[in-house]
């Protein structure tokens, strides 16, 4: 009898071990499980500013890992991809399972007049071309969300509405310039800056201003867009988002404008968390 009990226990233990080990999702026992990886200063062009930081999540796959691409602000003349770090933890919390990229691009040089908005537009195109060439190596999908703040929001929308040849599912932007002709007279700083960046004024270079304004390129096939603007913004007037809202409505593009009461050009960390949750709810699952 004891011998039979021993055999039963031994058999049960063996079967249990086999079943539990066969169903384990422990990354340490799965040779195909990919650990998280950060690729910093990944180059997408010859200029030192043409680089990006790539944050790849653990367990990523080419089928199930979307990518959010963030473009920093700085009035097209300043800023750095490290801006992304201010919202990285909030994004990882609200967008679990996503990969993230933060882009640098060439900044305008007032001395030489080089690297204007037209050049920056081309940098974003080049960055997307490079990203698409690396998707299989990085083991992530081609489901993209494009995002940015201020000047980065402008470049994000310009790419999404004008130059989108990728599978961009949505745009998430913060206090973006959208109509450069309407923005021009907002302040002396704005007028001087745009004159330099676009090598002319709306009078002398109207077609350039139109072509580099995201609002010009909105059509019914454009990506769903959620955007946020503070009602106290003294850098990019809230009218820039209201103009975009009207254009998106006219073209029947799915969108949402969230006006943030009592805040200006930049939001508190707590507000950012709330807005990113709202953005994720707006986007939904792919």
FENZIKA-V443110 format. One line per field, one symbol per residue. ss: DSSP state (~ for helix, > for strand, _ for the rest). psi: psi as a letter, one per 40 degrees, with the letter a starting at -180 (. if undefined). burial: b if it has 24 or more other ideal C-beta (glycine too) atoms within 12 Angstrom, else e. A space follows every 50 residues. Layout:
ss: ???
psi: ???
burial: ???
This chain:
ss: _~~~~~~~~~~~~~~~~~~~~~____~~~_______>>>>>>>_______ >>>>>>__________>>>>>_________~~~~~~_~~~~~~~____>> >>>_____>____>__~~~~~~~~~~~~~~~~~~~~~~_____>>>>>>_ ~~~~~~~~~~~~_____>>>>>>>_____~~~~~___~~~~~~~~~~___ _____~~~~~~__~~~~______>>>>>>>________~~~~~~~~~~~~ ____>>>>>>________~~~~~~~~~~~~~~~___
psi: ddddddddddddddddddddddehehddeheehhiihhhifhheidideg iihhhhiieiiedegihhhhhiaffeeiiieeddddedddddddgieiii hhhiihihhddeeifaddddddddddddddddeedddefiifhihhiihb ddddddddddddfheaghdihhihgihdhdddddediddddddddddefi idddfddddddehdddehieeiihhhihhieehedhiddddddddddddd efhhihhhhhheibgiiidddddddddddddddai.
burial: eeeeeeeeeeeeeeeeeeeeeeeeeeeeeeeeeeeeeebeebebbeeebb bbbbbbbebbeeeebbbbbbbbbbbbbebbbebbebbbebbbebbebbbb bbbbbbbbeeeeeebbbbbbbbbbbbbbebbbebbeebbbbbbbbbbbbb bbbbbbbbbbbbbbebebbbbbbbbbbbbbbbbbebeeebeebbbbbbeb ebeebeebbeebbbbbbbeeebbbbbbbbbeebebbbbbbbbbbbebbee eebebbbbebeebebbbeeeebeebbebbbebbeee
